[in-house]
Amino acid sequence: MGLGVPSSGIRLDLRDGFNNSIIGIGTSSQTAAEAQAGAIKYDPGFQGLYLSDGTVWNKLSAHVIRTYVIGDIISATQSFANNTSTVIQNWREQEDLLGSFNPTTGVFTAPRDGTYTMAVIATLSSSPVSANSFMQLELVSPSAIVKSQSSYYGAGTFQASVLCSGSFNLLSGQTLQAVLTHTLGGTKNLRTGYCNLSILEN
């Protein structure tokens, strides 16, 4: 069938040479299975076209601003008790293109389905460190946890530090956060200017 095309060699042809010879693709709340394989939809929020394979919606093209978060600690207002897991909070945002990170709570919320890489370095202020102790960072999502640990076999007074990074497959609305645990002895504080966070959508 040719719409405005006298002779067409394909089943549907709109190429009549006029400025309105285009196809408009609409939005849909159907699942890929409901729409069935071969269906196409447009998502205005992410400015993307999606093709159903009968199971999932596959992105065809998009003009998407990717998540990019950068933060650091400039005020050591949070304390970390010995042998207690605590979410690192009170970050200073230097960059957050989509507003997906809450610096006060330290919780990142995925704006859409995708893979997100998070890297955090935490450094404590110089203080006594117990022998045979550790400092541990966990990057926690609903479906996975990545851990990294620095161990200290001898006692001393210094700045303990640990770095952790990992990639996470998140659904829209799922969260990601950095959790600090230590057995260094006593209550510790982060050293300002030596703690950084980054989150990048792959």
C-alpha positions, 0 to 999 in steps of 0.5 A: 500500500502506498500512501501518496505513492502511485507505485510501491514495491513494499507493503507500506510506503509513505515516500511521496516526496512531501514534508509530511511523509513520515511515520509517527510512533506512539507511546505504550504502557504494554509489556513487550509480550503484550505488544508482541514481537515486531511492535515499536514504541516511543518513550518521550521521557528518555527520547528513545525508540524501542522494538519488542522481541516478544519478551523485552523492549530493546532500545533502537535509538535514543538521545539520552542524557546519561547519569553522571554523579560526582561527589566528595566529603567536605564536612566530617559531620558523620561518625562511624562506630566500631564494628557497625555498618553505616551508610556514608551520608552528607556528600557534596554534589559536584555533578549530578546531571539527572538529580538521581543522587541524594547527597544527604542520605547517600542513596542513588536511585536509578532513573531507568533500567541500565548498568551503573558503575559506582566507585567510592574511596573513603579515608578516615581522619588520623587516629589510633588503629587497633591491631588485626582490624579492618576497614570495609566498604560495601556498595549495596544494591537490591540484587548485589553487593560488592565489598572491598577491605583494607586490613591492618595487622599492626596497631598504630596511628594513621589515616585508614583508607579503602577503595571499592568499585563495581558495576550493577544492573539496576531497574528503574527506581532501584537504589545503590549506596556505599556502606562503611564498616570498621573494627579499628577501635572507637568511633571514627570520622571521615577526613574531609577532602579525601573521600570521593564518589562517582557513579556512571551509567554505562 
